[in-house]
Amino acid sequence: MKARIIITPKKAVFDPQGKTVQNTLEHFGHQGISAVHVGKFLEVEISGEEDIEAVRARMDEACRRFLTNPVIEDYTLDIIPS
């Protein structure tokens, strides 16, 4: 089983990396881009015969407690059965 996690800055948080990418894209002629958000992608492989909801709960807790800063980051979590 795999967990795919995408972590991005909250919309209200200034994202200097995203702004730099946006400016660079515009500089190279890619107009009409209103915002870019730079984040992180994690793919976690989970072994064992656990229930998918138990895995989701465990990974959700890991996201909230260790992998993200809930003050400035949001995340999405997808569990992919093997």
N, CA, C and O of each residue as an XYZ file, in Angstrom:
328
protein
N       0.850     -1.160      0.000
C       0.000      0.000      0.000
C       0.901      1.230      0.000
O       2.006      1.204      0.543
N       0.420      2.296     -0.609
C       1.193      3.533     -0.641
C       0.350      4.687     -0.149
O      -0.870      4.708     -0.315
N       1.020      5.641      0.455
C       0.391      6.904      0.819
C       1.073      7.989     -0.006
O       2.300      8.086     -0.032
N       0.273      8.795     -0.671
C       0.800      9.941     -1.418
C       0.337     11.203     -0.717
O      -0.856     11.409     -0.490
N       1.303     12.044     -0.379
C       1.033     13.239      0.400
C       1.557     14.448     -0.367
O       2.710     14.473     -0.797
N       0.701     15.441     -0.532
C       1.101     16.700     -1.159
C       0.935     17.792     -0.110
O      -0.146     17.978      0.449
N       2.027     18.509      0.146
C       2.037     19.565      1.157
C       2.269     20.893      0.441
O       3.226     21.036     -0.320
N       1.387     21.865      0.690
C       1.503     23.178      0.062
C       1.315     24.269      1.114
O       0.692     24.044      2.152
N       1.861     25.452      0.834
C       1.611     26.563      1.756
C       0.126     26.931      1.744
O      -0.538     26.819      0.713
N      -0.381     27.363      2.877
C      -1.765     27.848      2.916
C      -1.884     29.056      1.995
O      -0.908     29.772      1.770
N      -3.070     29.278      1.471
C      -3.295     30.372      0.518
C      -2.936     31.730      1.112
O      -2.475     32.616      0.393
N      -3.142     31.903      2.406
C      -2.884     33.196      3.041
C      -1.408     33.435      3.359
O      -1.038     34.540      3.759
N      -0.562     32.422      3.189
C       0.863     32.531      3.521
C       1.646     32.928      2.268
O       1.471     32.330      1.207
N       2.497     33.927      2.394
C       3.336     34.340      1.274
C       4.317     33.220      0.945
O       4.975     32.671      1.829
N       4.401     32.896     -0.331
C       5.252     31.809     -0.808
C       6.342     32.394     -1.705
O       6.126     32.545     -2.907
N       7.514     32.728     -1.145
C       8.551     33.365     -1.957
C       9.054     32.478     -3.091
O       9.385     32.994     -4.158
N       9.123     31.163     -2.898
C       9.542     30.272     -3.982
C       8.516     30.282     -5.104
O       8.871     30.334     -6.282
N       7.248     30.231     -4.735
C       6.191     30.273     -5.732
C       6.204     31.567     -6.520
O       6.010     31.563     -7.735
N       6.433     32.675     -5.829
C       6.487     33.983     -6.497
C       7.665     34.045     -7.459
O       7.537     34.593     -8.553
N       8.813     33.490     -7.069
C       9.983     33.458     -7.939
C       9.703     32.631     -9.192
O      10.061     33.036    -10.298
N       9.064     31.472     -9.022
C       8.724     30.632    -10.178
C       7.734     31.367    -11.081
O       7.882     31.348    -12.303
N       6.737     32.006    -10.499
C       5.759     32.760    -11.282
C       6.436     33.866    -12.095
O       6.163     34.023    -13.286
N       7.316     34.630    -11.448
C       8.024     35.707    -12.150
C       8.897     35.160    -13.273
O       8.958     35.746    -14.354
N       9.565     34.055    -13.029
C      10.417     33.447    -14.051
C       9.593     32.965    -15.237
O       9.978     33.176    -16.387
N       8.470     32.325    -14.969
C       7.594     31.880    -16.051
C       7.123     33.067    -16.895
O       7.122     32.995    -18.124
N       6.724     34.148    -16.239
C       6.283     35.339    -16.968
C       7.433     35.932    -17.776
O       7.237     36.386    -18.903
N       8.631     35.926    -17.197
C       9.812     36.452    -17.899
C      10.076     35.672    -19.188
O      10.530     36.245    -20.178
N       9.796     34.375    -19.178
C      10.014     33.541    -20.357
C       8.787     33.456    -21.261
O       8.698     32.579    -22.120
N       7.844     34.373    -21.060
C       6.726     34.500    -21.983
C       5.468     33.736    -21.640
O       4.538     33.702    -22.445
N       5.410     33.133    -20.491
C       4.202     32.393    -20.083
C       3.298     33.348    -19.310
O       3.418     33.473    -18.091
N       2.402     34.014    -20.014
C       1.529     35.016    -19.412
C       0.252     34.368    -18.877
O      -0.093     33.247    -19.250
N      -0.434     35.084    -18.007
C      -1.722     34.635    -17.494
C      -1.629     33.728    -16.283
O      -2.640     33.160    -15.870
N      -0.471     33.575    -15.710
C      -0.325     32.736    -14.518
C      -0.579     33.620    -13.306
O       0.181     34.548    -13.029
N      -1.657     33.322    -12.586
C      -2.036     34.196    -11.474
C      -1.354     33.837    -10.158
O      -1.224     34.690     -9.280
N      -0.919     32.592    -10.010
C      -0.227     32.204     -8.776
C       0.480     30.867     -8.977
O       0.035     30.025     -9.758
N       1.582     30.687     -8.263
C       2.308     29.419     -8.222
C       2.569     29.112     -6.753
O       2.985     29.986     -5.992
N       2.325     27.884     -6.364
C       2.593     27.452     -5.000
C       3.564     26.285     -5.053
O       3.277     25.259     -5.669
N       4.709     26.441     -4.409
C       5.724     25.390     -4.378
C       5.535     24.602     -3.083
O       5.449     25.173     -1.996
N       5.472     23.287     -3.226
C       5.256     22.443     -2.061
C       6.153     21.228     -2.079
O       7.210     21.217     -2.710
N       5.706     20.199     -1.368
C       6.463     18.956     -1.261
C       5.552     17.791     -1.628
O       4.347     17.824     -1.378
N       6.146     16.763     -2.223
C       5.432     15.529     -2.547
C       6.141     14.386     -1.858
O       7.354     14.229     -1.999
N       5.400     13.589     -1.117
C       5.965     12.420     -0.447
C       5.177     11.194     -0.874
O       3.952     11.235     -0.980
N       5.891     10.106     -1.119
C       5.256      8.815     -1.379
C       5.823      7.836     -0.354
O       7.026      7.575     -0.327
N       4.946      7.303      0.481
C       5.345      6.433      1.581
C       4.813      5.031      1.285
O       3.618      4.850      1.054
N       5.700      4.050      1.293
C       5.284      2.660      1.105
C       5.023      2.044      2.474
O       5.833      2.159      3.394
N       3.874      1.389      2.585
C       3.454      0.801      3.847
C       3.327     -0.701      3.650
O       2.610     -1.161      2.761
N       4.029     -1.467      4.486
C       3.970     -2.927      4.373
C       3.021     -3.480      5.426
O       2.700     -2.810      6.407
N       2.589     -4.686      5.213
C       1.680     -5.335      6.148
C       0.274     -5.384      5.596
O      -0.032     -4.776      4.570
N      -0.556     -6.097      6.274
C      -1.941     -6.302      5.840
C      -2.895     -5.468      6.676
O      -3.838     -6.005      7.259
N      -2.670     -4.185      6.744
C      -3.532     -3.325      7.541
C      -4.764     -2.899      6.760
O      -4.757     -2.854      5.530
N      -5.805     -2.593      7.487
C      -7.027     -2.044      6.919
C      -6.723     -0.662      6.345
O      -5.972      0.106      6.945
N      -7.296     -0.346      5.197
C      -7.008      0.917      4.519
C      -7.384      2.122      5.389
O      -6.698      3.144      5.363
N      -8.461      2.005      6.151
C      -8.862      3.129      7.017
C      -7.903      3.291      8.195
O      -7.675      4.410      8.653
N      -7.346      2.199      8.685
C      -6.351      2.280      9.757
C      -5.083      2.958      9.242
O      -4.478      3.772      9.940
N      -4.684      2.616      8.012
C      -3.507      3.242      7.407
C      -3.764      4.729      7.205
O      -2.902      5.559      7.495
N      -4.963      5.069      6.701
C      -5.305      6.480      6.487
C      -5.235      7.261      7.803
O      -4.693      8.365      7.842
N      -5.776      6.692      8.868
C      -5.760      7.368     10.165
C      -4.334      7.552     10.675
O      -3.983      8.611     11.194
N      -3.519      6.512     10.525
C      -2.125      6.591     10.984
C      -1.331      7.630     10.193
O      -0.568      8.400     10.776
N      -1.509      7.657      8.863
C      -0.784      8.612      8.028
C      -1.306     10.037      8.220
O      -0.542     10.999      8.143
N      -2.610     10.166      8.471
C      -3.178     11.490      8.743
C      -2.573     12.065     10.025
O      -2.253     13.252     10.089
N      -2.422     11.227     11.030
C      -1.793     11.669     12.280
C      -0.337     12.072     12.037
O       0.126     13.084     12.563
N       0.385     11.276     11.237
C       1.784     11.615     10.926
C       1.857     12.960     10.199
O       2.750     13.764     10.468
N       0.933     13.201      9.291
C       0.914     14.480      8.567
C       0.689     15.640      9.533
O       1.389     16.651      9.483
N      -0.296     15.478     10.409
C      -0.625     16.559     11.341
C       0.467     16.793     12.380
O       0.727     17.938     12.751
N       1.112     15.722     12.856
C       2.070     15.862     13.958
C       3.510     16.090     13.527
O       4.261     16.770     14.227
N       3.921     15.517     12.351
C       5.343     15.529     12.018
C       5.676     16.105     10.644
O       6.676     16.806     10.491
N       4.858     15.819      9.661
C       5.241     16.138      8.284
C       4.877     17.546      7.849
O       5.458     18.060      6.893
N       3.934     18.180      8.522
C       3.524     19.526      8.131
C       3.564     20.467      9.323
O       3.570     20.051     10.482
N       3.592     21.737      8.996
C       3.396     22.780      9.998
C       1.972     23.281      9.788
O       1.735     24.048      8.854
N       1.014     22.875     10.623
C      -0.387     23.203     10.371
C      -0.701     24.692     10.408
O      -1.766     25.106      9.949
N       0.189     25.491     10.938
C      -0.032     26.938     10.957
C       0.110     27.526      9.554
O      -0.627     28.443      9.190
N       1.058     27.002      8.760
C       1.332     27.610      7.448
C       1.168     26.657      6.268
O       1.314     27.077      5.120
N       0.860     25.356      6.531
C       0.782     24.393      5.434
C      -0.527     23.599      5.467
O      -1.085     23.315      6.527
N      -0.992     23.253      4.267
C      -2.105     22.327      4.079
C      -1.550     21.057      3.456
O      -0.446     21.061      2.912
N      -2.311     19.969      3.533
C      -1.874     18.741      2.883
C      -3.076     17.968      2.359
O      -4.195     18.098      2.855
N      -2.806     17.164      1.344
C      -3.779     16.188      0.869
C      -3.132     14.818      0.999
O      -1.927     14.662      0.804
N      -3.941     13.844      1.326
C      -3.458     12.485      1.582
C      -4.293     11.511      0.765
O      -5.520     11.502      0.863
N      -3.635     10.702     -0.031
C      -4.295      9.643     -0.783
C      -3.652      8.317     -0.413
O      -2.427      8.208     -0.358
N      -4.476      7.314     -0.162
C      -4.001      5.965      0.126
C      -4.291      5.123     -1.107
O      -5.428      5.065     -1.574
N      -3.260      4.474     -1.632
C      -3.389      3.652     -2.834
C      -3.158      2.195     -2.447
O      -2.049      1.822     -2.067
N      -4.202      1.370     -2.544
C      -4.016     -0.053     -2.213
C      -3.078     -0.713     -3.227
O      -2.994     -0.289     -4.380
N      -2.379     -1.749     -2.780
C      -1.473     -2.438     -3.703
C      -2.163     -3.584     -4.389
O      -1.550     -4.276     -5.201
